[in-house]
């Protein structure tokens, strides 16, 4: 389970695997070896696109779309967190 206070971009490979286990348990078997082999951290996870998922072994289109949707949510959350950081620097409490 991803820590609510930790930004996705700072996740370790282990935390990426934990996220995959929680959100895509059916894909963990396919992805675990590749995530470890390519050392996919949170920063790399945020950059994954459809062709990357194919290279990692996710070849069923429905599964790709589900993962891409979840990755988009992670990117949005990362952007929100970044904006919150900027705002807290500009307008300290």
PDB file with one MODEL, atoms N, CA, C and O in Angstrom:
MODEL        1
ATOM      1  N   UNK A   1       0.849  -1.177   0.000  1.00  0.00           N
ATOM      2  CA  UNK A   1       0.000   0.000   0.000  1.00  0.00           C
ATOM      3  C   UNK A   1       0.892   1.235   0.000  1.00  0.00           C
ATOM      4  O   UNK A   1       1.828   1.338   0.793  1.00  0.00           O
ATOM      5  N   UNK A   2       0.589   2.177  -0.904  1.00  0.00           N
ATOM      6  CA  UNK A   2       1.424   3.359  -0.995  1.00  0.00           C
ATOM      7  C   UNK A   2       1.159   4.312   0.141  1.00  0.00           C
ATOM      8  O   UNK A   2       0.005   4.576   0.479  1.00  0.00           O
ATOM      9  N   UNK A   3       2.212   4.829   0.734  1.00  0.00           N
ATOM     10  CA  UNK A   3       2.029   5.788   1.820  1.00  0.00           C
ATOM     11  C   UNK A   3       1.404   7.072   1.290  1.00  0.00           C
ATOM     12  O   UNK A   3       1.858   7.614   0.282  1.00  0.00           O
ATOM     13  N   UNK A   4       0.366   7.562   1.964  1.00  0.00           N
ATOM     14  CA  UNK A   4      -0.347   8.746   1.500  1.00  0.00           C
ATOM     15  C   UNK A   4       0.559   9.973   1.492  1.00  0.00           C
ATOM     16  O   UNK A   4       0.369  10.876   0.677  1.00  0.00           O
ATOM     17  N   UNK A   5       1.540  10.015   2.388  1.00  0.00           N
ATOM     18  CA  UNK A   5       2.378  11.200   2.498  1.00  0.00           C
ATOM     19  C   UNK A   5       3.579  11.167   1.554  1.00  0.00           C
ATOM     20  O   UNK A   5       4.282  12.169   1.423  1.00  0.00           O
ATOM     21  N   UNK A   6       3.820  10.053   0.907  1.00  0.00           N
ATOM     22  CA  UNK A   6       4.991   9.933   0.042  1.00  0.00           C
ATOM     23  C   UNK A   6       4.591  10.089  -1.419  1.00  0.00           C
ATOM     24  O   UNK A   6       3.693   9.404  -1.909  1.00  0.00           O
ATOM     25  N   UNK A   7       5.260  10.984  -2.090  1.00  0.00           N
ATOM     26  CA  UNK A   7       4.952  11.210  -3.503  1.00  0.00           C
ATOM     27  C   UNK A   7       5.371  10.024  -4.348  1.00  0.00           C
ATOM     28  O   UNK A   7       6.377   9.371  -4.071  1.00  0.00           O
ATOM     29  N   UNK A   8       4.591   9.752  -5.382  1.00  0.00           N
ATOM     30  CA  UNK A   8       4.850   8.622  -6.275  1.00  0.00           C
ATOM     31  C   UNK A   8       6.251   8.704  -6.859  1.00  0.00           C
ATOM     32  O   UNK A   8       6.932   7.687  -6.996  1.00  0.00           O
ATOM     33  N   UNK A   9       6.678   9.898  -7.200  1.00  0.00           N
ATOM     34  CA  UNK A   9       7.999  10.072  -7.819  1.00  0.00           C
ATOM     35  C   UNK A   9       9.139   9.650  -6.907  1.00  0.00           C
ATOM     36  O   UNK A   9      10.264   9.468  -7.375  1.00  0.00           O
ATOM     37  N   UNK A  10       8.874   9.492  -5.621  1.00  0.00           N
ATOM     38  CA  UNK A  10       9.933   9.070  -4.701  1.00  0.00           C
ATOM     39  C   UNK A  10       9.792   7.602  -4.286  1.00  0.00           C
ATOM     40  O   UNK A  10      10.526   7.137  -3.414  1.00  0.00           O
ATOM     41  N   UNK A  11       8.857   6.867  -4.902  1.00  0.00           N
ATOM     42  CA  UNK A  11       8.700   5.447  -4.577  1.00  0.00           C
ATOM     43  C   UNK A  11       9.913   4.646  -5.013  1.00  0.00           C
ATOM     44  O   UNK A  11      10.543   4.939  -6.030  1.00  0.00           O
ATOM     45  N   UNK A  12      10.221   3.646  -4.235  1.00  0.00           N
ATOM     46  CA  UNK A  12      11.265   2.689  -4.577  1.00  0.00           C
ATOM     47  C   UNK A  12      10.661   1.601  -5.476  1.00  0.00           C
ATOM     48  O   UNK A  12       9.448   1.558  -5.679  1.00  0.00           O
ATOM     49  N   UNK A  13      11.506   0.740  -6.001  1.00  0.00           N
ATOM     50  CA  UNK A  13      11.039  -0.403  -6.794  1.00  0.00           C
ATOM     51  C   UNK A  13      10.083  -1.246  -5.954  1.00  0.00           C
ATOM     52  O   UNK A  13       9.050  -1.698  -6.447  1.00  0.00           O
ATOM     53  N   UNK A  14      10.423  -1.453  -4.705  1.00  0.00           N
ATOM     54  CA  UNK A  14       9.575  -2.251  -3.813  1.00  0.00           C
ATOM     55  C   UNK A  14       8.179  -1.623  -3.657  1.00  0.00           C
ATOM     56  O   UNK A  14       7.170  -2.329  -3.660  1.00  0.00           O
ATOM     57  N   UNK A  15       8.136  -0.307  -3.523  1.00  0.00           N
ATOM     58  CA  UNK A  15       6.850   0.376  -3.385  1.00  0.00           C
ATOM     59  C   UNK A  15       6.037   0.307  -4.674  1.00  0.00           C
ATOM     60  O   UNK A  15       4.809   0.228  -4.632  1.00  0.00           O
ATOM     61  N   UNK A  16       6.720   0.336  -5.818  1.00  0.00           N
ATOM     62  CA  UNK A  16       6.033   0.145  -7.102  1.00  0.00           C
ATOM     63  C   UNK A  16       5.412  -1.244  -7.138  1.00  0.00           C
ATOM     64  O   UNK A  16       4.264  -1.401  -7.555  1.00  0.00           O
ATOM     65  N   UNK A  17       6.160  -2.253  -6.706  1.00  0.00           N
ATOM     66  CA  UNK A  17       5.636  -3.622  -6.673  1.00  0.00           C
ATOM     67  C   UNK A  17       4.447  -3.737  -5.724  1.00  0.00           C
ATOM     68  O   UNK A  17       3.490  -4.454  -6.015  1.00  0.00           O
ATOM     69  N   UNK A  18       4.500  -3.037  -4.593  1.00  0.00           N
ATOM     70  CA  UNK A  18       3.380  -3.044  -3.649  1.00  0.00           C
ATOM     71  C   UNK A  18       2.148  -2.413  -4.282  1.00  0.00           C
ATOM     72  O   UNK A  18       1.035  -2.908  -4.102  1.00  0.00           O
ATOM     73  N   UNK A  19       2.338  -1.328  -5.020  1.00  0.00           N
ATOM     74  CA  UNK A  19       1.225  -0.672  -5.702  1.00  0.00           C
ATOM     75  C   UNK A  19       0.619  -1.615  -6.741  1.00  0.00           C
ATOM     76  O   UNK A  19      -0.601  -1.746  -6.840  1.00  0.00           O
ATOM     77  N   UNK A  20       1.485  -2.267  -7.512  1.00  0.00           N
ATOM     78  CA  UNK A  20       0.997  -3.218  -8.514  1.00  0.00           C
ATOM     79  C   UNK A  20       0.212  -4.346  -7.857  1.00  0.00           C
ATOM     80  O   UNK A  20      -0.836  -4.751  -8.361  1.00  0.00           O
ATOM     81  N   UNK A  21       0.712  -4.855  -6.737  1.00  0.00           N
ATOM     82  CA  UNK A  21       0.028  -5.939  -6.029  1.00  0.00           C
ATOM     83  C   UNK A  21      -1.357  -5.490  -5.575  1.00  0.00           C
ATOM     84  O   UNK A  21      -2.317  -6.256  -5.649  1.00  0.00           O
ATOM     85  N   UNK A  22      -1.456  -4.264  -5.111  1.00  0.00           N
ATOM     86  CA  UNK A  22      -2.733  -3.755  -4.609  1.00  0.00           C
ATOM     87  C   UNK A  22      -3.712  -3.438  -5.741  1.00  0.00           C
ATOM     88  O   UNK A  22      -4.901  -3.741  -5.641  1.00  0.00           O
ATOM     89  N   UNK A  23      -3.212  -2.830  -6.813  1.00  0.00           N
ATOM     90  CA  UNK A  23      -4.094  -2.339  -7.871  1.00  0.00           C
ATOM     91  C   UNK A  23      -4.221  -3.269  -9.068  1.00  0.00           C
ATOM     92  O   UNK A  23      -5.221  -3.220  -9.785  1.00  0.00           O
ATOM     93  N   UNK A  24      -3.231  -4.109  -9.292  1.00  0.00           N
ATOM     94  CA  UNK A  24      -3.238  -5.004 -10.455  1.00  0.00           C
ATOM     95  C   UNK A  24      -2.663  -6.371 -10.082  1.00  0.00           C
ATOM     96  O   UNK A  24      -1.656  -6.801 -10.644  1.00  0.00           O
ATOM     97  N   UNK A  25      -3.307  -7.046  -9.137  1.00  0.00           N
ATOM     98  CA  UNK A  25      -2.761  -8.329  -8.667  1.00  0.00           C
ATOM     99  C   UNK A  25      -2.636  -9.385  -9.769  1.00  0.00           C
ATOM    100  O   UNK A  25      -1.770 -10.256  -9.699  1.00  0.00           O
ATOM    101  N   UNK A  26      -3.489  -9.308 -10.771  1.00  0.00           N
ATOM    102  CA  UNK A  26      -3.414 -10.262 -11.869  1.00  0.00           C
ATOM    103  C   UNK A  26      -2.208 -10.062 -12.763  1.00  0.00           C
ATOM    104  O   UNK A  26      -1.845 -10.962 -13.522  1.00  0.00           O
ATOM    105  N   UNK A  27      -1.581  -8.899 -12.687  1.00  0.00           N
ATOM    106  CA  UNK A  27      -0.427  -8.586 -13.530  1.00  0.00           C
ATOM    107  C   UNK A  27       0.906  -8.714 -12.800  1.00  0.00           C
ATOM    108  O   UNK A  27       1.966  -8.646 -13.423  1.00  0.00           O
ATOM    109  N   UNK A  28       0.858  -8.897 -11.494  1.00  0.00           N
ATOM    110  CA  UNK A  28       2.103  -8.922 -10.721  1.00  0.00           C
ATOM    111  C   UNK A  28       3.031 -10.023 -11.205  1.00  0.00           C
ATOM    112  O   UNK A  28       4.241  -9.817 -11.309  1.00  0.00           O
ATOM    113  N   UNK A  29       2.473 -11.198 -11.505  1.00  0.00           N
ATOM    114  CA  UNK A  29       3.308 -12.301 -11.979  1.00  0.00           C
ATOM    115  C   UNK A  29       4.078 -11.930 -13.229  1.00  0.00           C
ATOM    116  O   UNK A  29       5.255 -12.262 -13.364  1.00  0.00           O
ATOM    117  N   UNK A  30       3.412 -11.240 -14.145  1.00  0.00           N
ATOM    118  CA  UNK A  30       4.040 -10.829 -15.401  1.00  0.00           C
ATOM    119  C   UNK A  30       5.038  -9.699 -15.161  1.00  0.00           C
ATOM    120  O   UNK A  30       6.125  -9.682 -15.739  1.00  0.00           O
ATOM    121  N   UNK A  31       4.659  -8.762 -14.306  1.00  0.00           N
ATOM    122  CA  UNK A  31       5.432  -7.536 -14.160  1.00  0.00           C
ATOM    123  C   UNK A  31       6.553  -7.576 -13.129  1.00  0.00           C
ATOM    124  O   UNK A  31       7.531  -6.839 -13.261  1.00  0.00           O
ATOM    125  N   UNK A  32       6.434  -8.410 -12.118  1.00  0.00           N
ATOM    126  CA  UNK A  32       7.403  -8.378 -11.021  1.00  0.00           C
ATOM    127  C   UNK A  32       8.838  -8.517 -11.516  1.00  0.00           C
ATOM    128  O   UNK A  32       9.703  -7.716 -11.160  1.00  0.00           O
ATOM    129  N   UNK A  33       9.086  -9.520 -12.326  1.00  0.00           N
ATOM    130  CA  UNK A  33      10.448  -9.755 -12.825  1.00  0.00           C
ATOM    131  C   UNK A  33      10.945  -8.565 -13.651  1.00  0.00           C
ATOM    132  O   UNK A  33      12.095  -8.147 -13.521  1.00  0.00           O
ATOM    133  N   UNK A  34      10.066  -8.027 -14.500  1.00  0.00           N
ATOM    134  CA  UNK A  34      10.460  -6.910 -15.368  1.00  0.00           C
ATOM    135  C   UNK A  34      10.677  -5.619 -14.578  1.00  0.00           C
ATOM    136  O   UNK A  34      11.604  -4.859 -14.857  1.00  0.00           O
ATOM    137  N   UNK A  35       9.820  -5.382 -13.600  1.00  0.00           N
ATOM    138  CA  UNK A  35       9.981  -4.182 -12.766  1.00  0.00           C
ATOM    139  C   UNK A  35      11.322  -4.234 -12.040  1.00  0.00           C
ATOM    140  O   UNK A  35      12.037  -3.235 -11.955  1.00  0.00           O
ATOM    141  N   UNK A  36      11.646  -5.401 -11.525  1.00  0.00           N
ATOM    142  CA  UNK A  36      12.926  -5.548 -10.825  1.00  0.00           C
ATOM    143  C   UNK A  36      14.098  -5.482 -11.805  1.00  0.00           C
ATOM    144  O   UNK A  36      15.107  -4.833 -11.528  1.00  0.00           O
ATOM    145  N   UNK A  37      13.965  -6.148 -12.940  1.00  0.00           N
ATOM    146  CA  UNK A  37      15.035  -6.174 -13.947  1.00  0.00           C
ATOM    147  C   UNK A  37      15.378  -4.766 -14.430  1.00  0.00           C
ATOM    148  O   UNK A  37      16.549  -4.428 -14.602  1.00  0.00           O
ATOM    149  N   UNK A  38      14.340  -3.946 -14.648  1.00  0.00           N
ATOM    150  CA  UNK A  38      14.544  -2.601 -15.175  1.00  0.00           C
ATOM    151  C   UNK A  38      14.566  -1.534 -14.075  1.00  0.00           C
ATOM    152  O   UNK A  38      14.648  -0.339 -14.357  1.00  0.00           O
ATOM    153  N   UNK A  39      14.491  -1.986 -12.818  1.00  0.00           N
ATOM    154  CA  UNK A  39      14.532  -1.077 -11.658  1.00  0.00           C
ATOM    155  C   UNK A  39      13.539   0.077 -11.818  1.00  0.00           C
ATOM    156  O   UNK A  39      13.906   1.249 -11.737  1.00  0.00           O
ATOM    157  N   UNK A  40      12.275  -0.284 -12.045  1.00  0.00           N
ATOM    158  CA  UNK A  40      11.238   0.721 -12.262  1.00  0.00           C
ATOM    159  C   UNK A  40      10.808   1.309 -10.923  1.00  0.00           C
ATOM    160  O   UNK A  40      10.105   0.677 -10.136  1.00  0.00           O
ATOM    161  N   UNK A  41      11.246   2.513 -10.699  1.00  0.00           N
ATOM    162  CA  UNK A  41      10.898   3.258  -9.484  1.00  0.00           C
ATOM    163  C   UNK A  41       9.613   4.041  -9.745  1.00  0.00           C
ATOM    164  O   UNK A  41       9.026   3.941 -10.822  1.00  0.00           O
ATOM    165  N   UNK A  42       9.187   4.805  -8.769  1.00  0.00           N
ATOM    166  CA  UNK A  42       7.996   5.618  -8.938  1.00  0.00           C
ATOM    167  C   UNK A  42       8.143   6.628 -10.057  1.00  0.00           C
ATOM    168  O   UNK A  42       7.201   6.860 -10.815  1.00  0.00           O
ATOM    169  N   UNK A  43       9.315   7.230 -10.168  1.00  0.00           N
ATOM    170  CA  UNK A  43       9.555   8.215 -11.233  1.00  0.00           C
ATOM    171  C   UNK A  43       9.397   7.558 -12.609  1.00  0.00           C
ATOM    172  O   UNK A  43       8.790   8.141 -13.508  1.00  0.00           O
ATOM    173  N   UNK A  44       9.934   6.366 -12.773  1.00  0.00           N
ATOM    174  CA  UNK A  44       9.804   5.654 -14.050  1.00  0.00           C
ATOM    175  C   UNK A  44       8.366   5.192 -14.266  1.00  0.00           C
ATOM    176  O   UNK A  44       7.866   5.227 -15.391  1.00  0.00           O
ATOM    177  N   UNK A  45       7.701   4.763 -13.202  1.00  0.00           N
ATOM    178  CA  UNK A  45       6.309   4.320 -13.302  1.00  0.00           C
ATOM    179  C   UNK A  45       5.432   5.423 -13.886  1.00  0.00           C
ATOM    180  O   UNK A  45       4.562   5.159 -14.716  1.00  0.00           O
ATOM    181  N   UNK A  46       5.663   6.645 -13.454  1.00  0.00           N
ATOM    182  CA  UNK A  46       4.871   7.778 -13.936  1.00  0.00           C
ATOM    183  C   UNK A  46       5.062   8.032 -15.428  1.00  0.00           C
ATOM    184  O   UNK A  46       4.211   8.661 -16.057  1.00  0.00           O
ATOM    185  N   UNK A  47       6.152   7.557 -15.999  1.00  0.00           N
ATOM    186  CA  UNK A  47       6.446   7.784 -17.420  1.00  0.00           C
ATOM    187  C   UNK A  47       6.008   6.634 -18.325  1.00  0.00           C
ATOM    188  O   UNK A  47       6.119   6.734 -19.546  1.00  0.00           O
ATOM    189  N   UNK A  48       5.512   5.548 -17.740  1.00  0.00           N
ATOM    190  CA  UNK A  48       5.134   4.401 -18.566  1.00  0.00           C
ATOM    191  C   UNK A  48       3.969   4.737 -19.484  1.00  0.00           C
ATOM    192  O   UNK A  48       3.013   5.401 -19.086  1.00  0.00           O
ATOM    193  N   UNK A  49       4.069   4.268 -20.714  1.00  0.00           N
ATOM    194  CA  UNK A  49       3.019   4.428 -21.721  1.00  0.00           C
ATOM    195  C   UNK A  49       2.668   3.038 -22.274  1.00  0.00           C
ATOM    196  O   UNK A  49       3.240   2.029 -21.862  1.00  0.00           O
ATOM    197  N   UNK A  50       1.734   3.012 -23.199  1.00  0.00           N
ATOM    198  CA  UNK A  50       1.232   1.743 -23.732  1.00  0.00           C
ATOM    199  C   UNK A  50       2.348   0.861 -24.285  1.00  0.00           C
ATOM    200  O   UNK A  50       2.381  -0.337 -24.002  1.00  0.00           O
ATOM    201  N   UNK A  51       3.253   1.428 -25.064  1.00  0.00           N
ATOM    202  CA  UNK A  51       4.316   0.610 -25.654  1.00  0.00           C
ATOM    203  C   UNK A  51       5.253   0.039 -24.583  1.00  0.00           C
ATOM    204  O   UNK A  51       5.830  -1.032 -24.767  1.00  0.00           O
ATOM    205  N   UNK A  52       5.400   0.755 -23.469  1.00  0.00           N
ATOM    206  CA  UNK A  52       6.215   0.233 -22.369  1.00  0.00           C
ATOM    207  C   UNK A  52       5.531  -0.985 -21.746  1.00  0.00           C
ATOM    208  O   UNK A  52       6.179  -1.987 -21.442  1.00  0.00           O
ATOM    209  N   UNK A  53       4.204  -0.883 -21.561  1.00  0.00           N
ATOM    210  CA  UNK A  53       3.475  -2.014 -20.975  1.00  0.00           C
ATOM    211  C   UNK A  53       3.603  -3.241 -21.860  1.00  0.00           C
ATOM    212  O   UNK A  53       3.747  -4.357 -21.360  1.00  0.00           O
ATOM    213  N   UNK A  54       3.551  -3.045 -23.169  1.00  0.00           N
ATOM    214  CA  UNK A  54       3.744  -4.174 -24.097  1.00  0.00           C
ATOM    215  C   UNK A  54       5.122  -4.801 -23.899  1.00  0.00           C
ATOM    216  O   UNK A  54       5.258  -6.024 -23.843  1.00  0.00           O
ATOM    217  N   UNK A  55       6.139  -3.952 -23.794  1.00  0.00           N
ATOM    218  CA  UNK A  55       7.505  -4.448 -23.600  1.00  0.00           C
ATOM    219  C   UNK A  55       7.659  -5.171 -22.268  1.00  0.00           C
ATOM    220  O   UNK A  55       8.480  -6.079 -22.136  1.00  0.00           O
ATOM    221  N   UNK A  56       6.864  -4.764 -21.282  1.00  0.00           N
ATOM    222  CA  UNK A  56       6.925  -5.389 -19.954  1.00  0.00           C
ATOM    223  C   UNK A  56       6.088  -6.653 -19.870  1.00  0.00           C
ATOM    224  O   UNK A  56       6.111  -7.341 -18.849  1.00  0.00           O
ATOM    225  N   UNK A  57       5.340  -6.976 -20.938  1.00  0.00           N
ATOM    226  CA  UNK A  57       4.589  -8.224 -20.971  1.00  0.00           C
ATOM    227  C   UNK A  57       3.092  -8.094 -20.761  1.00  0.00           C
ATOM    228  O   UNK A  57       2.392  -9.104 -20.694  1.00  0.00           O
ATOM    229  N   UNK A  58       2.587  -6.873 -20.657  1.00  0.00           N
ATOM    230  CA  UNK A  58       1.134  -6.676 -20.533  1.00  0.00           C
ATOM    231  C   UNK A  58       0.609  -6.537 -21.955  1.00  0.00           C
ATOM    232  O   UNK A  58       0.637  -5.450 -22.533  1.00  0.00           O
ATOM    233  N   UNK A  59       0.127  -7.651 -22.518  1.00  0.00           N
ATOM    234  CA  UNK A  59      -0.245  -7.625 -23.925  1.00  0.00           C
ATOM    235  C   UNK A  59      -1.751  -7.709 -24.178  1.00  0.00           C
ATOM    236  O   UNK A  59      -2.175  -7.692 -25.333  1.00  0.00           O
ATOM    237  N   UNK A  60      -2.559  -7.798 -23.137  1.00  0.00           N
ATOM    238  CA  UNK A  60      -4.005  -7.793 -23.290  1.00  0.00           C
ATOM    239  C   UNK A  60      -4.474  -6.342 -23.226  1.00  0.00           C
ATOM    240  O   UNK A  60      -4.228  -5.642 -22.244  1.00  0.00           O
ATOM    241  N   UNK A  61      -5.155  -5.899 -24.289  1.00  0.00           N
ATOM    242  CA  UNK A  61      -5.520  -4.487 -24.394  1.00  0.00           C
ATOM    243  C   UNK A  61      -6.352  -3.999 -23.212  1.00  0.00           C
ATOM    244  O   UNK A  61      -6.135  -2.890 -22.724  1.00  0.00           O
ATOM    245  N   UNK A  62      -7.285  -4.798 -22.752  1.00  0.00           N
ATOM    246  CA  UNK A  62      -8.127  -4.385 -21.619  1.00  0.00           C
ATOM    247  C   UNK A  62      -7.277  -4.143 -20.376  1.00  0.00           C
ATOM    248  O   UNK A  62      -7.503  -3.175 -19.649  1.00  0.00           O
ATOM    249  N   UNK A  63      -6.305  -5.012 -20.129  1.00  0.00           N
ATOM    250  CA  UNK A  63      -5.415  -4.847 -18.976  1.00  0.00           C
ATOM    251  C   UNK A  63      -4.532  -3.619 -19.149  1.00  0.00           C
ATOM    252  O   UNK A  63      -4.270  -2.897 -18.187  1.00  0.00           O
ATOM    253  N   UNK A  64      -4.076  -3.382 -20.371  1.00  0.00           N
ATOM    254  CA  UNK A  64      -3.277  -2.185 -20.642  1.00  0.00           C
ATOM    255  C   UNK A  64      -4.079  -0.932 -20.326  1.00  0.00           C
ATOM    256  O   UNK A  64      -3.575  -0.010 -19.685  1.00  0.00           O
ATOM    257  N   UNK A  65      -5.327  -0.900 -20.777  1.00  0.00           N
ATOM    258  CA  UNK A  65      -6.165   0.279 -20.576  1.00  0.00           C
ATOM    259  C   UNK A  65      -6.427   0.527 -19.098  1.00  0.00           C
ATOM    260  O   UNK A  65      -6.414   1.672 -18.645  1.00  0.00           O
ATOM    261  N   UNK A  66      -6.665  -0.541 -18.344  1.00  0.00           N
ATOM    262  CA  UNK A  66      -6.870  -0.393 -16.900  1.00  0.00           C
ATOM    263  C   UNK A  66      -5.627   0.187 -16.234  1.00  0.00           C
ATOM    264  O   UNK A  66      -5.712   1.093 -15.404  1.00  0.00           O
ATOM    265  N   UNK A  67      -4.472  -0.352 -16.612  1.00  0.00           N
ATOM    266  CA  UNK A  67      -3.227   0.142 -16.021  1.00  0.00           C
ATOM    267  C   UNK A  67      -2.953   1.583 -16.436  1.00  0.00           C
ATOM    268  O   UNK A  67      -2.531   2.397 -15.614  1.00  0.00           O
ATOM    269  N   UNK A  68      -3.189   1.899 -17.703  1.00  0.00           N
ATOM    270  CA  UNK A  68      -2.953   3.264 -18.175  1.00  0.00           C
ATOM    271  C   UNK A  68      -3.857   4.254 -17.447  1.00  0.00           C
ATOM    272  O   UNK A  68      -3.439   5.370 -17.139  1.00  0.00           O
ATOM    273  N   UNK A  69      -5.087   3.849 -17.175  1.00  0.00           N
ATOM    274  CA  UNK A  69      -6.009   4.709 -16.431  1.00  0.00           C
ATOM    275  C   UNK A  69      -5.485   4.959 -15.015  1.00  0.00           C
ATOM    276  O   UNK A  69      -5.504   6.090 -14.529  1.00  0.00           O
ATOM    277  N   UNK A  70      -5.019   3.895 -14.360  1.00  0.00           N
ATOM    278  CA  UNK A  70      -4.467   4.048 -13.009  1.00  0.00           C
ATOM    279  C   UNK A  70      -3.180   4.874 -13.013  1.00  0.00           C
ATOM    280  O   UNK A  70      -2.931   5.646 -12.087  1.00  0.00           O
ATOM    281  N   UNK A  71      -2.369   4.709 -14.053  1.00  0.00           N
ATOM    282  CA  UNK A  71      -1.145   5.498 -14.161  1.00  0.00           C
ATOM    283  C   UNK A  71      -1.475   6.977 -14.366  1.00  0.00           C
ATOM    284  O   UNK A  71      -0.785   7.852 -13.843  1.00  0.00           O
ATOM    285  N   UNK A  72      -2.523   7.244 -15.121  1.00  0.00           N
ATOM    286  CA  UNK A  72      -2.956   8.632 -15.306  1.00  0.00           C
ATOM    287  C   UNK A  72      -3.383   9.237 -13.974  1.00  0.00           C
ATOM    288  O   UNK A  72      -3.063  10.390 -13.686  1.00  0.00           O
ATOM    289  N   UNK A  73      -4.101   8.471 -13.162  1.00  0.00           N
ATOM    290  CA  UNK A  73      -4.493   8.957 -11.838  1.00  0.00           C
ATOM    291  C   UNK A  73      -3.270   9.252 -10.977  1.00  0.00           C
ATOM    292  O   UNK A  73      -3.248  10.238 -10.241  1.00  0.00           O
ATOM    293  N   UNK A  74      -2.252   8.395 -11.069  1.00  0.00           N
ATOM    294  CA  UNK A  74      -1.017   8.647 -10.315  1.00  0.00           C
ATOM    295  C   UNK A  74      -0.345   9.934 -10.785  1.00  0.00           C
ATOM    296  O   UNK A  74       0.152  10.711  -9.970  1.00  0.00           O
ATOM    297  N   UNK A  75      -0.329  10.162 -12.110  1.00  0.00           N
ATOM    298  CA  UNK A  75       0.285  11.383 -12.641  1.00  0.00           C
ATOM    299  C   UNK A  75      -0.466  12.628 -12.158  1.00  0.00           C
ATOM    300  O   UNK A  75       0.144  13.631 -11.786  1.00  0.00           O
ATOM    301  N   UNK A  76      -1.790  12.544 -12.172  1.00  0.00           N
ATOM    302  CA  UNK A  76      -2.596  13.675 -11.703  1.00  0.00           C
ATOM    303  C   UNK A  76      -2.308  13.939 -10.232  1.00  0.00           C
ATOM    304  O   UNK A  76      -2.141  15.090  -9.829  1.00  0.00           O
ATOM    305  N   UNK A  77      -2.249  12.874  -9.423  1.00  0.00           N
ATOM    306  CA  UNK A  77      -1.961  13.047  -7.998  1.00  0.00           C
ATOM    307  C   UNK A  77      -0.580  13.656  -7.793  1.00  0.00           C
ATOM    308  O   UNK A  77      -0.395  14.494  -6.911  1.00  0.00           O
ATOM    309  N   UNK A  78       0.376  13.244  -8.591  1.00  0.00           N
ATOM    310  CA  UNK A  78       1.728  13.801  -8.504  1.00  0.00           C
ATOM    311  C   UNK A  78       1.704  15.297  -8.824  1.00  0.00           C
ATOM    312  O   UNK A  78       2.367  16.086  -8.151  1.00  0.00           O
ATOM    313  N   UNK A  79       0.946  15.685  -9.843  1.00  0.00           N
ATOM    314  CA  UNK A  79       0.828  17.102 -10.205  1.00  0.00           C
ATOM    315  C   UNK A  79       0.166  17.898  -9.083  1.00  0.00           C
ATOM    316  O   UNK A  79       0.614  18.996  -8.752  1.00  0.00           O
ATOM    317  N   UNK A  80      -0.893  17.353  -8.502  1.00  0.00           N
ATOM    318  CA  UNK A  80      -1.582  18.020  -7.388  1.00  0.00           C
ATOM    319  C   UNK A  80      -0.620  18.198  -6.216  1.00  0.00           C
ATOM    320  O   UNK A  80      -0.556  19.270  -5.613  1.00  0.00           O
ATOM    321  N   UNK A  81       0.128  17.140  -5.899  1.00  0.00           N
ATOM    322  CA  UNK A  81       1.097  17.223  -4.801  1.00  0.00           C
ATOM    323  C   UNK A  81       2.155  18.298  -5.080  1.00  0.00           C
ATOM    324  O   UNK A  81       2.551  19.045  -4.185  1.00  0.00           O
ATOM    325  N   UNK A  82       2.599  18.356  -6.327  1.00  0.00           N
ATOM    326  CA  UNK A  82       3.605  19.351  -6.691  1.00  0.00           C
ATOM    327  C   UNK A  82       3.045  20.769  -6.557  1.00  0.00           C
ATOM    328  O   UNK A  82       3.723  21.660  -6.045  1.00  0.00           O
ATOM    329  N   UNK A  83       1.813  20.976  -7.017  1.00  0.00           N
ATOM    330  CA  UNK A  83       1.167  22.286  -6.878  1.00  0.00           C
ATOM    331  C   UNK A  83       0.966  22.651  -5.414  1.00  0.00           C
ATOM    332  O   UNK A  83       1.154  23.805  -5.030  1.00  0.00           O
ATOM    333  N   UNK A  84       0.587  21.679  -4.598  1.00  0.00           N
ATOM    334  CA  UNK A  84       0.431  21.933  -3.165  1.00  0.00           C
ATOM    335  C   UNK A  84       1.754  22.354  -2.542  1.00  0.00           C
ATOM    336  O   UNK A  84       1.793  23.250  -1.699  1.00  0.00           O
ATOM    337  N   UNK A  85       2.835  21.706  -2.956  1.00  0.00           N
ATOM    338  CA  UNK A  85       4.161  22.081  -2.448  1.00  0.00           C
ATOM    339  C   UNK A  85       4.503  23.516  -2.833  1.00  0.00           C
ATOM    340  O   UNK A  85       5.005  24.288  -2.016  1.00  0.00           O
ATOM    341  N   UNK A  86       4.224  23.858  -4.081  1.00  0.00           N
ATOM    342  CA  UNK A  86       4.512  25.210  -4.564  1.00  0.00           C
ATOM    343  C   UNK A  86       3.691  26.228  -3.786  1.00  0.00           C
ATOM    344  O   UNK A  86       4.209  27.255  -3.348  1.00  0.00           O
ATOM    345  N   UNK A  87       2.394  25.930  -3.619  1.00  0.00           N
ATOM    346  CA  UNK A  87       1.509  26.861  -2.901  1.00  0.00           C
ATOM    347  C   UNK A  87       1.918  27.000  -1.442  1.00  0.00           C
ATOM    348  O   UNK A  87       1.843  28.096  -0.887  1.00  0.00           O
ATOM    349  N   UNK A  88       2.340  25.932  -0.822  1.00  0.00           N
ATOM    350  CA  UNK A  88       2.726  26.016   0.594  1.00  0.00           C
ATOM    351  C   UNK A  88       4.014  26.826   0.760  1.00  0.00           C
ATOM    352  O   UNK A  88       4.239  27.436   1.806  1.00  0.00           O
ATOM    353  N   UNK A  89       4.862  26.828  -0.280  1.00  0.00           N
ATOM    354  CA  UNK A  89       6.067  27.646  -0.236  1.00  0.00           C
ATOM    355  C   UNK A  89       5.731  29.123  -0.433  1.00  0.00           C
ATOM    356  O   UNK A  89       6.343  29.999   0.178  1.00  0.00           O
ATOM    357  N   UNK A  90       4.743  29.386  -1.301  1.00  0.00           N
ATOM    358  CA  UNK A  90       4.359  30.770  -1.593  1.00  0.00           C
ATOM    359  C   UNK A  90       3.507  31.371  -0.479  1.00  0.00           C
ATOM    360  O   UNK A  90       3.601  32.559  -0.172  1.00  0.00           O
ATOM    361  N   UNK A  91       2.678  30.523   0.115  1.00  0.00           N
ATOM    362  CA  UNK A  91       1.744  30.988   1.144  1.00  0.00           C
ATOM    363  C   UNK A  91       1.871  30.112   2.388  1.00  0.00           C
ATOM    364  O   UNK A  91       0.998  29.287   2.658  1.00  0.00           O
ATOM    365  N   UNK A  92       2.939  30.285   3.137  1.00  0.00           N
ATOM    366  CA  UNK A  92       3.125  29.452   4.333  1.00  0.00           C
ATOM    367  C   UNK A  92       1.973  29.629   5.325  1.00  0.00           C
ATOM    368  O   UNK A  92       1.398  30.709   5.464  1.00  0.00           O
ATOM    369  N   UNK A  93       1.666  28.533   6.002  1.00  0.00           N
ATOM    370  CA  UNK A  93       0.542  28.569   6.968  1.00  0.00           C
ATOM    371  C   UNK A  93       0.883  29.369   8.190  1.00  0.00           C
ATOM    372  O   UNK A  93       0.058  29.499   9.094  1.00  0.00           O
TER     373      UNK A  93
ENDMDL
END
